[in-house]
Amino acid sequence: MQTSTKSPEFHNVSEQITQSTVDSISQYASPAVWSDAEVRRVLNTGISLDKRVILLLASAEGRASQADLFPWLDHGVRSTFNKRLAEFHRKRFIETKAYGADVQLLPPGAEVAAK
């Protein structure tokens, strides 16, 4: 029994097209959010506080405690953070029950994260 070294899927495909296919699937895309066991960081420092909140929640499977979320932002002004969460709650981007509670990303907020 003789075996062929050519894959039947690429038998009639040029080397250039094959290389282009390999290159397109092997390109590294830098993540928007880096994380380890304790902290998450939005890597693009030019992103607004609002967008960082949404991206961090999205990266945490849509839910995080305010106690975790605030230090992840590395913002430093708790009152601004609280005002932004209240505004996001009014816009229905997030759901949160009270000060210090968990924050959950709602579908409108998830749409913002996807953009």
DSSP file (Angstrom, degrees, kcal/mol; ACC not computed):
  #  RESIDUE AA STRUCTURE BP1 BP2  ACC     N-H-->O    O-->H-N    N-H-->O    O-->H-N    TCO  KAPPA ALPHA  PHI   PSI    X-CA   Y-CA   Z-CA
    1    1 A M              0   0    0      0, 0.0     2,-0.4     0, 0.0     0, 0.0   0.000 360.0 360.0 360.0 128.6    0.0    0.0    0.0
    2    2 A Q        -     0   0    0      0, 0.0     2,-0.4     0, 0.0     0, 0.0  -0.819 360.0-153.7-101.2 134.4    1.4    3.3   -1.1
    3    3 A T        -     0   0    0     -2,-0.4     2,-0.3     2,-0.0     3,-0.0  -0.852  10.7-134.8-107.8 145.0    0.8    6.5    1.0
    4    4 A S        -     0   0    0     -2,-0.4     0, 0.0     2,-0.1     0, 0.0  -0.732   3.0-151.2 -96.4 144.5    0.8   10.0   -0.4
    5    5 A T  S    S+     0   0    0     -2,-0.3     2,-0.4     2,-0.1    -1,-0.1   0.589  74.7  88.3 -88.2 -11.8    2.6   12.9    1.3
    6    6 A K  S    S-     0   0    0      2,-0.0    -2,-0.1     1,-0.0     5,-0.1  -0.700  80.2-125.7 -90.3 138.1    0.2   15.4   -0.2
    7    7 A S    >   -     0   0    0     -2,-0.4     3,-0.9     1,-0.1     4,-0.4  -0.652  14.6-135.7 -77.3 133.7   -3.0   16.2    1.7
    8    8 A P  G >  S+     0   0    0      0, 0.0     3,-0.7     0, 0.0     4,-0.3   0.806 102.2  61.1 -62.4 -27.7   -6.0   15.8   -0.6
    9    9 A E  G 3  S+     0   0    0      1,-0.2     3,-0.2     2,-0.1    -3,-0.0   0.826 113.9  33.9 -68.1 -30.2   -7.5   19.1    0.6
   10   10 A F  G X  S+     0   0    0     -3,-0.9     3,-1.5     1,-0.1    -1,-0.2   0.234  84.4 110.1-108.9  12.7   -4.5   21.1   -0.7
   11   11 A H  T <  S+     0   0    0     -3,-0.7    -1,-0.1    -4,-0.4    -2,-0.1   0.882  90.1  30.4 -57.5 -42.3   -3.7   19.0   -3.8
   12   12 A N  T 3  S+     0   0    0     -4,-0.3     2,-0.4    -3,-0.2    -1,-0.3   0.083  99.1 104.7-106.3  23.3   -4.8   21.6   -6.3
   13   13 A V  S <  S-     0   0    0     -3,-1.5    -3,-0.0     1,-0.0    -4,-0.0  -0.874  71.4-117.6-108.6 136.8   -4.0   24.7   -4.2
   14   14 A S     >  -     0   0    0     -2,-0.4     4,-2.2     1,-0.1     5,-0.2  -0.238  21.5-116.7 -68.5 158.9   -1.0   26.9   -4.9
   15   15 A E  H  > S+     0   0    0      1,-0.2     4,-2.7     2,-0.2     5,-0.2   0.866 115.2  56.7 -62.4 -36.3    1.8   27.2   -2.4
   16   16 A Q  H  > S+     0   0    0      2,-0.2     4,-2.3     1,-0.2    -1,-0.2   0.914 108.8  44.8 -63.3 -44.4    1.0   31.0   -2.1
   17   17 A I  H  > S+     0   0    0      2,-0.2     4,-2.2     1,-0.2    -1,-0.2   0.894 113.4  51.2 -67.4 -39.8   -2.6   30.4   -1.2
   18   18 A T  H  X S+     0   0    0     -4,-2.2     4,-2.3     2,-0.2    -2,-0.2   0.933 111.8  46.5 -62.5 -45.8   -1.6   27.7    1.3
   19   19 A Q  H  X S+     0   0    0     -4,-2.7     4,-2.8     1,-0.2    -2,-0.2   0.901 110.8  52.7 -64.3 -40.8    1.0   30.0    2.9
   20   20 A S  H  X S+     0   0    0     -4,-2.3     4,-2.1     2,-0.2    -1,-0.2   0.892 109.3  49.9 -61.0 -40.4   -1.6   32.8    3.1
   21   21 A T  H  X S+     0   0    0     -4,-2.2     4,-1.4     2,-0.2    -2,-0.2   0.928 112.1  46.9 -63.8 -46.3   -4.0   30.5    4.8
   22   22 A V  H  X S+     0   0    0     -4,-2.3     4,-1.0     1,-0.2     3,-0.3   0.919 112.3  50.6 -62.7 -44.3   -1.4   29.4    7.4
   23   23 A D  H  < S+     0   0    0     -4,-2.8     4,-0.5     1,-0.2     3,-0.4   0.888 107.6  53.4 -61.4 -40.0   -0.4   33.0    8.0
   24   24 A S  H  < S+     0   0    0     -4,-2.1     3,-0.3     1,-0.2    -1,-0.2   0.815 113.3  41.6 -69.2 -29.9   -3.9   34.2    8.6
   25   25 A I  H  < S+     0   0    0     -4,-1.4    -1,-0.2    -3,-0.3    -2,-0.2   0.569 113.2  53.5 -93.3  -7.9   -4.7   31.6   11.2
   26   26 A S  S  < S+     0   0    0     -4,-1.0     2,-0.2    -3,-0.4    -2,-0.2   0.356  76.4 118.4-108.1   6.9   -1.3   31.9   13.0
   27   27 A Q        -     0   0    0     -4,-0.5     2,-0.5    -3,-0.3    -3,-0.0  -0.531  63.6-126.5 -74.0 138.5   -1.3   35.6   13.6
   28   28 A Y        -     0   0    0     -2,-0.2     2,-0.6     2,-0.0    -2,-0.1  -0.726  18.7-159.9 -88.0 128.6   -1.2   36.6   17.3
   29   29 A A        -     0   0    0     -2,-0.5    -2,-0.0     0, 0.0     0, 0.0  -0.946  19.4-128.4-109.1 121.3   -3.8   39.0   18.5
   30   30 A S        -     0   0    0     -2,-0.6     2,-0.0     1,-0.1    13,-0.0  -0.453  29.4-114.8 -66.9 134.6   -3.0   40.8   21.7
   31   31 A P        -     0   0    0      0, 0.0    12,-0.1     0, 0.0     3,-0.1  -0.346   8.3-135.8 -69.3 152.7   -5.8   40.5   24.2
   32   32 A A  S    S+     0   0    0      1,-0.2    11,-2.3    10,-0.1    12,-0.5   0.805  93.6  37.9 -74.1 -30.3   -7.7   43.7   25.3
   33   33 A V  E    S-A   42   0A   0      9,-0.2     2,-0.3    10,-0.1     9,-0.2  -0.986  70.1-158.5-128.5 129.8   -7.5   42.6   28.9
   34   34 A W  E     +A   41   0A   0      7,-2.9     7,-2.8    -2,-0.4     2,-0.3  -0.803  20.7 175.1 -99.2 145.6   -4.7   40.8   30.7
   35   35 A S  E     +A   40   0A   0     -2,-0.3     5,-0.2     5,-0.2     2,-0.2  -0.997  18.6 178.7-149.5 155.3   -5.3   38.9   33.9
   36   36 A D        -     0   0    0      3,-2.3     0, 0.0    -2,-0.3     0, 0.0  -0.597  61.1 -67.3-131.3-160.2   -3.7   36.7   36.5
   37   37 A A  S    S+     0   0    0     -2,-0.2     3,-0.1     1,-0.2    -2,-0.0   0.744 129.3  22.2 -67.5 -22.4   -5.2   35.1   39.6
   38   38 A E  S    S+     0   0    0      1,-0.2     2,-0.3    30,-0.0    -1,-0.2   0.701 119.0  35.4-117.9 -26.4   -5.7   38.4   41.4
   39   39 A V        -     0   0    0     33,-0.0    -3,-2.3     2,-0.0     2,-0.4  -0.919  49.9-157.8-137.4 155.2   -5.9   41.3   39.0
   40   40 A R  E     -A   35   0A   0     -2,-0.3     2,-0.4    -5,-0.2    -5,-0.2  -0.971  13.4-170.0-128.1 146.4   -7.1   42.3   35.5
   41   41 A R  E     -A   34   0A   0     -7,-2.8    -7,-2.9    -2,-0.4     2,-0.5  -0.998  24.7-131.3-139.7 135.1   -5.8   45.2   33.4
   42   42 A V  E     -A   33   0A   0     -2,-0.4    -9,-0.2    30,-0.3   -10,-0.1  -0.749  22.9-152.2 -77.2 125.9   -7.1   46.8   30.2
   43   43 A L  S    S+     0   0    0    -11,-2.3     2,-0.9    -2,-0.5    -1,-0.1   0.778  75.5  78.1 -77.9 -27.5   -3.9   46.9   28.1
   44   44 A N    >   -     0   0    0    -12,-0.5     3,-1.4     1,-0.2    -1,-0.1  -0.738  62.4-168.2 -85.3 106.4   -4.8   50.0   26.0
   45   45 A T  T 3  S+     0   0    0     -2,-0.9    -1,-0.2     1,-0.3    -2,-0.1   0.597  79.3  68.0 -72.9 -10.0   -4.2   52.9   28.3
   46   46 A G  T 3  S+     0   0    0      2,-0.0    -1,-0.3    -3,-0.0     2,-0.3   0.419  74.9 108.7 -88.5   2.1   -6.0   55.3   26.0
   47   47 A I  S <  S-     0   0    0     -3,-1.4    -5,-0.1     1,-0.1     5,-0.0  -0.585  75.4-108.0 -82.8 140.8   -9.4   53.8   26.6
   48   48 A S     >  -     0   0    0     -2,-0.3     4,-2.3     1,-0.1     5,-0.2  -0.145  25.4-110.9 -62.6 159.5  -11.9   55.8   28.6
   49   49 A L  H  > S+     0   0    0      1,-0.2     4,-2.4     2,-0.2     5,-0.2   0.906 118.5  54.9 -56.3 -43.8  -12.9   54.8   32.2
   50   50 A D  H  > S+     0   0    0      1,-0.2     4,-1.9     2,-0.2    -1,-0.2   0.935 109.8  44.4 -57.6 -48.9  -16.4   53.8   30.9
   51   51 A K  H  > S+     0   0    0      1,-0.2     4,-2.8     2,-0.2    -1,-0.2   0.866 110.8  55.2 -66.4 -36.0  -15.0   51.5   28.3
   52   52 A R  H  X S+     0   0    0     -4,-2.3     4,-2.7     2,-0.2     5,-0.2   0.911 106.1  51.7 -63.2 -41.6  -12.5   50.0   30.8
   53   53 A V  H  X S+     0   0    0     -4,-2.4     4,-2.2     2,-0.2    -2,-0.2   0.948 113.1  44.9 -58.2 -48.6  -15.4   49.1   33.2
   54   54 A I  H  X S+     0   0    0     -4,-1.9     4,-2.5     1,-0.2    -2,-0.2   0.923 114.3  48.2 -62.9 -46.6  -17.3   47.4   30.4
   55   55 A L  H  X S+     0   0    0     -4,-2.8     4,-2.2     1,-0.2    -1,-0.2   0.893 111.2  50.4 -63.2 -40.6  -14.2   45.5   29.1
   56   56 A L  H  X S+     0   0    0     -4,-2.7     4,-0.9     2,-0.2    -1,-0.2   0.910 111.8  47.4 -65.9 -40.9  -13.2   44.3   32.6
   57   57 A L  H ><>S+     0   0    0     -4,-2.2     5,-2.4    -5,-0.2     3,-0.8   0.930 111.8  50.5 -63.6 -44.1  -16.7   43.0   33.3
   58   58 A A  H ><5S+     0   0    0     -4,-2.5     3,-1.0     1,-0.2    -2,-0.2   0.882 108.7  52.1 -61.1 -37.8  -16.8   41.3   30.0
   59   59 A S  H 3<5S+     0   0    0     -4,-2.2    -1,-0.2     1,-0.3    -2,-0.2   0.687 103.5  59.1 -73.3 -16.5  -13.4   39.6   30.6
   60   60 A A  T X<5S-     0   0    0     -4,-0.9     3,-1.3    -3,-0.8    -1,-0.3  -0.082 129.1 -93.6-101.0  32.7  -14.7   38.4   34.0
   61   61 A E  T < 5S-     0   0    0     -3,-1.0    -3,-0.2     1,-0.2    -2,-0.2   0.780  77.8 -61.5  59.7  29.3  -17.5   36.4   32.4
   62   62 A G  T 3 <S+     0   0    0     -5,-2.4    43,-3.2    -6,-0.2     2,-0.3   0.485 119.0  79.5  85.3   3.0  -19.9   39.3   32.9
   63   63 A R  E <   +B  104   0B   0     -3,-1.3     2,-0.3    -6,-0.4    41,-0.2  -0.991  42.1 149.3-148.9 137.0  -19.8   39.5   36.7
   64   64 A A  E     -B  103   0B   0     39,-2.1    39,-3.6    -2,-0.3     2,-0.2  -0.979  43.0-105.3-156.6 156.1  -17.5   40.9   39.3
   65   65 A S  E >>  -B  102   0B   0     -2,-0.3     4,-2.9    37,-0.3     3,-0.7  -0.541  28.6-123.2 -79.0 152.2  -17.7   42.4   42.8
   66   66 A Q  H 3> S+     0   0    0     35,-1.4     4,-2.3     1,-0.2    -1,-0.1   0.853 114.1  62.1 -60.9 -33.0  -17.2   46.2   43.1
   67   67 A A  H 34 S+     0   0    0     33,-0.4    -1,-0.2     1,-0.2    35,-0.1   0.814 112.7  35.4 -63.8 -30.4  -14.4   45.3   45.5
   68   68 A D  H <> S+     0   0    0     -3,-0.7     4,-1.5     2,-0.1    -2,-0.2   0.880 115.5  54.3 -85.2 -44.7  -12.6   43.6   42.7
   69   69 A L  H  X S+     0   0    0     -4,-2.9     4,-1.4     1,-0.2    -2,-0.2   0.884 101.2  58.1 -61.1 -43.8  -13.6   45.9   39.8
   70   70 A F  H >X>S+     0   0    0     -4,-2.3     4,-0.8     1,-0.2     5,-0.7   0.930 109.2  41.9 -58.5 -50.5  -12.4   49.1   41.4
   71   71 A P  H >45S+     0   0    0      0, 0.0     3,-0.5     0, 0.0    -1,-0.2   0.827 107.6  62.6 -68.4 -27.2   -8.7   48.1   41.9
   72   72 A W  H 3<5S+     0   0    0     -4,-1.5   -30,-0.3     1,-0.2    -2,-0.2   0.862  99.8  55.5 -60.8 -33.5   -8.7   46.5   38.4
   73   73 A L  H <<5S-     0   0    0     -4,-1.4    -1,-0.2    -3,-0.5    -3,-0.1   0.784  91.1-152.0 -70.2 -26.8   -9.4   49.9   37.0
   74   74 A D  T <<5 +     0   0    0     -4,-0.8    -2,-0.1    -3,-0.5    -4,-0.1   0.899  53.0 131.2  55.0  41.6   -6.3   51.4   38.7
   75   75 A H      < -     0   0    0     -5,-0.7    -1,-0.1   -26,-0.0     3,-0.1   0.869  50.8-152.3 -95.6 -44.9   -8.2   54.7   38.7
   76   76 A G        +     0   0    0     -6,-0.3     2,-0.7     1,-0.1    -6,-0.0   0.189  64.1  96.3  95.6 -17.8   -7.9   55.9   42.2
   77   77 A V     >  -     0   0    0      1,-0.2     4,-1.8     2,-0.0     3,-0.2  -0.860  46.9-176.1-113.1  99.7  -11.1   58.0   42.6
   78   78 A R  H  > S+     0   0    0     -2,-0.7     4,-2.6     1,-0.2     5,-0.2   0.857  81.2  57.1 -64.4 -37.4  -13.8   55.9   44.2
   79   79 A S  H  > S+     0   0    0      2,-0.2     4,-2.1     1,-0.2    -1,-0.2   0.889 107.4  48.5 -64.3 -38.2  -16.5   58.6   43.9
   80   80 A T  H  > S+     0   0    0     -3,-0.2     4,-2.4     2,-0.2    -1,-0.2   0.920 111.2  51.1 -65.0 -43.4  -16.0   58.8   40.1
   81   81 A F  H  X S+     0   0    0     -4,-1.8     4,-2.3     1,-0.2    -2,-0.2   0.930 110.6  48.4 -57.6 -47.9  -16.2   55.0   39.9
   82   82 A N  H  X S+     0   0    0     -4,-2.6     4,-2.2     1,-0.2    -1,-0.2   0.886 111.0  50.5 -62.7 -40.2  -19.4   55.0   41.9
   83   83 A K  H  X S+     0   0    0     -4,-2.1     4,-2.3     2,-0.2    -1,-0.2   0.902 110.3  49.8 -64.3 -41.3  -21.0   57.7   39.7
   84   84 A R  H  X S+     0   0    0     -4,-2.4     4,-2.7     2,-0.2    -2,-0.2   0.909 110.4  49.8 -65.9 -41.3  -20.1   55.8   36.5
   85   85 A L  H  X S+     0   0    0     -4,-2.3     4,-2.3     2,-0.2    -1,-0.2   0.916 110.5  50.6 -62.6 -41.7  -21.6   52.6   37.9
   86   86 A A  H  X S+     0   0    0     -4,-2.2     4,-2.2     2,-0.2    -2,-0.2   0.909 111.8  47.6 -62.1 -41.8  -24.8   54.4   38.8
   87   87 A E  H  X S+     0   0    0     -4,-2.3     4,-2.1     2,-0.2    -2,-0.2   0.914 111.2  50.4 -66.1 -43.0  -25.0   55.9   35.3
   88   88 A F  H  <>S+     0   0    0     -4,-2.7     5,-2.7     1,-0.2     6,-1.0   0.866 109.4  52.4 -61.8 -36.1  -24.4   52.5   33.7
   89   89 A H  H ><5S+     0   0    0     -4,-2.3     3,-1.0     3,-0.2    -2,-0.2   0.923 108.6  49.4 -65.9 -44.1  -27.1   51.1   35.9
   90   90 A R  H 3<5S+     0   0    0     -4,-2.2    -2,-0.2     1,-0.2    -1,-0.2   0.870 112.6  47.8 -61.6 -36.7  -29.6   53.8   34.7
   91   91 A K  T 3<5S-     0   0    0     -4,-2.1    -1,-0.2    -5,-0.1    -2,-0.2   0.504 114.0-121.1 -81.6  -4.2  -28.6   53.0   31.1
   92   92 A R  T < 5S+     0   0    0     -3,-1.0    17,-0.5    -4,-0.4    -3,-0.2   0.770  77.9 125.1  66.0  29.3  -29.1   49.3   31.8
   93   93 A F  S   <S+     0   0    0     -5,-2.7    13,-2.8    15,-0.2    16,-0.4   0.793  79.5  16.5 -78.8 -31.0  -25.5   48.4   30.8
   94   94 A I  E     -C  105   0B   0     -6,-1.0     2,-0.4    11,-0.3    11,-0.2  -0.898  67.3-137.8-135.7 163.6  -25.1   46.8   34.2
   95   95 A E  E     +C  104   0B   0      9,-2.5     9,-2.6    -2,-0.3     2,-0.3  -0.997  30.3 159.5-121.6 130.4  -27.1   45.4   37.1
   96   96 A T  E     -C  103   0B   0     -2,-0.4     7,-0.1     7,-0.2     3,-0.1  -0.983  28.1-155.2-148.7 142.0  -26.0   46.1   40.6
   97   97 A K        -     0   0    0      5,-0.6     2,-0.3    -2,-0.3    -1,-0.1   0.909  66.7 -25.3 -86.5 -45.4  -28.0   46.0   43.8
   98   98 A A  S >  S-     0   0    0      4,-0.2     3,-2.3     0, 0.0    -1,-0.3  -0.949  85.7 -51.9-160.1 172.7  -26.2   48.3   46.2
   99   99 A Y  T 3  S+     0   0    0     -2,-0.3     3,-0.1     1,-0.3   -17,-0.0  -0.350 125.1  14.3 -55.7 129.1  -22.9   49.9   47.1
  100  100 A G  T 3  S+     0   0    0      1,-0.3   -33,-0.4    -2,-0.1    -1,-0.3   0.353 101.3 123.9  86.9  -6.1  -20.3   47.1   47.4
  101  101 A A  S <  S-     0   0    0     -3,-2.3   -35,-1.4     1,-0.2    -1,-0.3  -0.171  71.2 -76.2 -80.5 175.5  -22.4   44.5   45.6
  102  102 A D  E     -B   65   0B   0    -37,-0.2    -5,-0.6   -36,-0.1     2,-0.5  -0.373  40.6-140.9 -66.6 152.1  -21.7   42.4   42.6
  103  103 A V  E     -BC  64  96B   0    -39,-3.6   -39,-2.1    -7,-0.1     2,-0.4  -0.976  15.8-164.8-116.8 129.4  -21.9   44.1   39.2
  104  104 A Q  E     -BC  63  95B   0     -9,-2.6    -9,-2.5    -2,-0.5     2,-0.4  -0.958  19.4-125.7-119.7 133.9  -23.3   42.1   36.3
  105  105 A L  E     - C   0  94B   0    -43,-3.2   -11,-0.3    -2,-0.4   -12,-0.1  -0.625  26.2-153.3 -76.4 127.3  -23.0   43.0   32.6
  106  106 A L    >>  -     0   0    0    -13,-2.8     4,-2.3    -2,-0.4     3,-0.7  -0.569  33.1 -94.9 -96.2 164.9  -26.4   43.2   30.9
  107  107 A P  H 3> S+     0   0    0      0, 0.0     4,-2.0     0, 0.0     5,-0.2   0.850 124.3  52.6 -51.8 -42.2  -26.9   42.7   27.1
  108  108 A P  H 3> S+     0   0    0      0, 0.0     4,-1.4     0, 0.0   -15,-0.2   0.898 112.0  47.2 -61.4 -35.9  -26.7   46.4   26.2
  109  109 A G  H <> S+     0   0    0     -3,-0.7     4,-2.1   -17,-0.5     5,-0.1   0.868 108.3  54.7 -68.5 -37.2  -23.4   46.6   28.1
  110  110 A A  H  X S+     0   0    0     -4,-2.3     4,-1.7     1,-0.2    -1,-0.2   0.856 104.5  55.1 -64.6 -34.6  -22.2   43.4   26.3
  111  111 A E  H  X S+     0   0    0     -4,-2.0     4,-0.7    -5,-0.2    -1,-0.2   0.899 107.2  49.6 -63.4 -40.1  -23.0   45.1   23.0
  112  112 A V  H >< S+     0   0    0     -4,-1.4     3,-0.9     1,-0.2    -2,-0.2   0.906 109.3  52.1 -64.2 -41.5  -20.7   48.0   24.0
  113  113 A A  H 3< S+     0   0    0     -4,-2.1    -1,-0.2     1,-0.2    -2,-0.2   0.838 104.4  57.1 -63.1 -33.5  -18.0   45.6   25.0
  114  114 A A  H 3<        0   0    0     -4,-1.7    -1,-0.2     1,-0.2    -2,-0.2   0.684 360.0 360.0 -74.0 -17.2  -18.2   43.9   21.6
  115  115 A K    <<        0   0    0     -3,-0.9    -1,-0.2    -4,-0.7    -2,-0.2   0.471 360.0 360.0 -81.2 360.0  -17.5   47.1   19.7
